[in-house]
Amino acid sequence: MMLRAATLGLILGTLGGCSAVSAFIDRSPFPAPRPADATRAAAAPATASVRTPALDRWIRDFRPRALGEGVSARTFDRAFADVGRNEDVLRREAHQPEFTRPIWGYLESAVSDTRISNGQAMLREHARTLAVIEQRYGVEREVVVAIWGLESSYGQLRGRTPIIEALATLAHEGRRQRFFEQQLIAALQILEAGDTTPDRMVGSWAGAMGHTQFIPTSYLAYAVDFTGDGRRDIWSDDPTDALASAAAYLQRFGWQTGQPAIVEVRLPSGFDNRLAGSRRDVAAWRDLGVRAQPGQSLPGSGEATLMFPAGANGPALLAFRNFNVIKRYNNADAYAIAIAHLAHRLRGGGDFVADWPRDDRPLTSDEREELQRILQRAGFYRGEIDGRIGSGSLAAVREWQAANGLAPDGYVSLALLQRMRRG
């Protein structure tokens, strides 16, 4: 549901089976701090903003458009009274770090012992509220708390950047001006509705807000007033509306109560790893000898896709419909795996059974460009040679793997690059 400040977004440029997610994902409605660097980002002092003549002109030009979208002159003028050009926001947008940790490194942070123990404490502290939310929306409380944990460390890292100022700065001179203009209009409409005030509307530099880090357009579409006080208050220290809003969002996109998002599985000897990425009914996977790892169980029905998030030498997962529903919140496989696994651990489940290929390492930027050039010469890749392993590069990797008799797991590794060099 987010975009994130510490953007684990560009997160895993070489994560192979996990999509590389940019800081601004069209299909990922929310932004929020990721486990990596979230504490440092939250602790960073706010940079003073400056009201410039150029920004003044832009605000004057933008005002009629906002008023045409139902924002009153009073709301607009109050919201922009202290808005300036926020240098810190521009710096963060221009210098988003490219994270290249392998998925097991990400999961060690996202599903750490501390995050598990804190999450279990939140389950106990908010047991009654979570029970009612679960009953209303059919989304298991552990999943809701897992999202809360990854998005804001259970409300500890909600962000403190003034949202109107951040969005105005990015709409005025950021790299995705049209997108941020839409978010700014939505933020002003939230103020117009009276759900919060400009001084309370704070969050990440990219516009994510509250315990579960909604961007303004997603807030307007999916946030709920669960407490019944007439306001959809995701900014309060009370997380009730935010947690219910996250559950409502997942329900809206088809969450199936009682079904898993992922199940770690063991494969029989001689299993054809080229079936990675294929989708079959659970019964069909059972017929192929696929079984749940100890401590987990396969559901009685439902379709699932076989995944190797760290290649065929790492854990094997069956990903069900709920996995894709989580990806509507953040369109990265790594994020969805982390949410599903954290929820599993919050229920008392164990860690992954299979070992991760820890002797592997992410590719350097030069090596990623080399991989793209090899794929391009072989006719599998037609994108830009930029070293960013996004969906186009991953699709090309899978095609190359299939054409060369390998499991099409899309996992980008040094071993794969060395194999590709040999032709």
DAZI-V704817 format. One record per residue. SS is DSSP state (H for helix, E for strand, L for the rest). OMEGA is omega in whole degrees, 0 to 359 (NA if undefined). Layout:
SS,OMEGA ; SS,OMEGA
This chain:
L,193 ; E,174 ; L,176 ; L,179 ; L,182 ; L,179 ; L,171 ; L,178 ; L,180 ; L,188 ; L,208 ; L,182 ; L,182 ; L,187 ; L,175 ; L,183 ; L,178 ; L,180 ; L,170 ; L,186 ; L,177 ; L,181 ; L,182 ; L,186 ; L,184 ; L,184 ; L,179 ; L,192 ; L,184 ; E,172 ; L,178 ; L,183 ; L,178 ; L,179 ; L,181 ; L,174 ; L,182 ; H,182 ; H,180 ; H,180 ; H,182 ; H,184 ; H,183 ; L,181 ; L,179 ; L,178 ; L,180 ; L,179 ; E,183 ; E,177 ; L,183 ; L,176 ; H,180 ; H,179 ; H,177 ; H,180 ; H,181 ; H,180 ; H,178 ; H,180 ; H,183 ; H,186 ; H,180 ; H,180 ; H,179 ; H,179 ; H,177 ; H,178 ; L,174 ; L,178 ; L,181 ; L,178 ; H,181 ; H,180 ; H,181 ; H,184 ; H,178 ; H,182 ; H,185 ; L,185 ; L,184 ; L,183 ; L,175 ; L,176 ; E,185 ; E,183 ; H,181 ; H,179 ; H,180 ; H,178 ; H,180 ; H,179 ; H,185 ; H,186 ; L,176 ; L,182 ; L,176 ; L,182 ; L,181 ; L,177 ; L,174 ; L,187 ; H,181 ; H,176 ; H,177 ; H,182 ; H,178 ; H,177 ; H,184 ; H,183 ; L,180 ; L,177 ; H,180 ; H,180 ; H,178 ; H,182 ; H,177 ; H,179 ; H,178 ; H,176 ; H,178 ; H,177 ; H,179 ; H,184 ; H,184 ; L,187 ; H,183 ; H,180 ; H,182 ; H,178 ; H,179 ; H,178 ; H,180 ; H,179 ; H,183 ; H,189 ; H,177 ; L,178 ; L,184 ; L,185 ; H,180 ; H,178 ; H,179 ; H,181 ; H,177 ; H,177 ; H,178 ; H,182 ; H,181 ; H,184 ; H,186 ; H,184 ; L,178 ; L,174 ; L,182 ; L,185 ; L,183 ; L,183 ; L,181 ; L,177 ; E,175 ; E,188 ; H,181 ; H,179 ; H,180 ; H,182 ; H,178 ; H,178 ; H,182 ; H,177 ; H,181 ; H,185 ; H,176 ; L,183 ; L,179 ; L,188 ; H,182 ; H,179 ; H,184 ; H,171 ; H,178 ; H,179 ; H,180 ; H,176 ; H,181 ; H,179 ; H,178 ; H,177 ; H,175 ; H,177 ; H,179 ; H,181 ; H,177 ; L,181 ; L,177 ; L,180 ; L,182 ; L,182 ; L,178 ; L,182 ; L,179 ; E,180 ; E,182 ; L,179 ; L,183 ; L,174 ; L,179 ; L,190 ; E,167 ; L,183 ; L,183 ; L,166 ; L,174 ; E,165 ; L,189 ; H,182 ; H,178 ; H,176 ; H,182 ; H,185 ; H,193 ; H,182 ; L,183 ; L,174 ; L,185 ; L,181 ; L,178 ; L,180 ; L,178 ; L,179 ; L,174 ; L,193 ; L,178 ; L,183 ; L,184 ; L,172 ; L,174 ; L,185 ; L,191 ; H,182 ; H,181 ; H,180 ; H,178 ; H,180 ; H,177 ; H,178 ; H,179 ; H,179 ; H,180 ; H,177 ; H,181 ; H,182 ; L,166 ; L,179 ; L,180 ; L,182 ; L,176 ; L,178 ; L,178 ; L,169 ; L,175 ; E,171 ; E,175 ; E,185 ; E,171 ; E,185 ; L,182 ; L,176 ; L,179 ; L,181 ; L,180 ; L,182 ; H,177 ; H,175 ; H,176 ; L,180 ; L,179 ; L,184 ; E,181 ; E,173 ; E,180 ; H,180 ; H,179 ; H,177 ; H,178 ; H,179 ; H,178 ; L,177 ; L,180 ; L,181 ; E,176 ; E,174 ; L,178 ; L,180 ; L,178 ; L,179 ; L,176 ; L,177 ; L,182 ; L,181 ; L,179 ; L,178 ; E,181 ; E,178 ; E,178 ; E,182 ; E,169 ; L,187 ; L,176 ; L,181 ; L,185 ; L,178 ; L,179 ; L,179 ; L,174 ; E,182 ; E,164 ; E,182 ; E,184 ; L,183 ; H,183 ; H,175 ; H,179 ; H,176 ; H,177 ; H,180 ; H,172 ; L,177 ; L,175 ; L,191 ; L,176 ; L,178 ; H,182 ; H,180 ; H,182 ; H,177 ; H,181 ; H,179 ; H,182 ; H,182 ; H,178 ; H,177 ; H,178 ; H,180 ; H,178 ; H,177 ; L,182 ; L,179 ; L,183 ; L,179 ; L,176 ; L,182 ; L,181 ; L,179 ; L,172 ; L,180 ; L,189 ; L,176 ; L,178 ; L,175 ; L,176 ; L,177 ; L,173 ; L,179 ; H,179 ; H,180 ; H,178 ; H,176 ; H,178 ; H,179 ; H,179 ; H,179 ; H,178 ; H,179 ; H,180 ; H,179 ; H,180 ; L,177 ; L,182 ; L,186 ; L,181 ; L,180 ; L,181 ; L,175 ; L,186 ; L,179 ; L,179 ; L,184 ; L,179 ; L,185 ; H,179 ; H,179 ; H,181 ; H,177 ; H,178 ; H,178 ; H,181 ; H,179 ; H,179 ; H,180 ; H,180 ; H,181 ; H,182 ; L,173 ; L,180 ; L,175 ; L,183 ; L,184 ; L,179 ; L,183 ; L,183 ; L,183 ; L,176 ; H,179 ; H,178 ; H,180 ; H,179 ; H,177 ; H,180 ; H,178 ; H,181 ; L,179 ; L,NA
